[in-house]
Amino acid sequence: MLSPRQHGDVELFESSIINEYLEEVFPEPPLLPKDPGAKAIARIWIDYANTRLVPAFNKLLRGKDSTEQEQGRREFLEALLYLEQEGIGKLSGNKPYWLGENFSLVDIGFYPWFERLPVLEYFRNFTLPTETPRLQEWWNVVRSRQSIKAVENPVSYYIERFTKFLGEPAVAAQK
């Protein structure tokens, strides 16, 4: 069961919904563009994170067997390459964040999955491909933000959590 997040009398589930709620309740600084077209584009990328990147990440990490994990690896790689070519590379205008100069809900939507990348390296020997330099630049900028440092989890948190969940030895431990 999902754990609800409470704000006053409002109980919400799902991080993207919570993020948009917070954007409306606390509109400064704005985390979505004011222009309806630009806001729609931002929502497309937030949806991409939830419907493409996250399922591929989970399939790679949690696949029931090596065949499913390998399919997840291909899907995750394809998603990352698409993000590099069609996403941040085009949207950012060579600025630090997804939508340019300002940190946005798009950045927030992708952030947790990049924070978890060490888990993929540890358990599945997967690292960001060299063909994703823009994503790597973005990730370095995002994780250096004070607001991110205040909420980030250490790699050990994820390794311990997923070791219990996966019930298998890590790739690194097998070498």
Buried (B, 14 or more C-beta within 10 A) or exposed (E): EEEEBEEEEEEBEEBBEBBBBBBEEEEEEEBBBEEEEBBEBBBEBBEBBBEBBBBBBEBBBBBEEEEEBBBBBEBBBEBBBEBBEEBBBEBBEEBBBBBBEBBBBBBBBBBBBBBBBBBBBBBBEBEBEEEBEBBBBBBEBBEEBEEBEEEBEEBEEBBEEBBEEEEEEBBEEEE
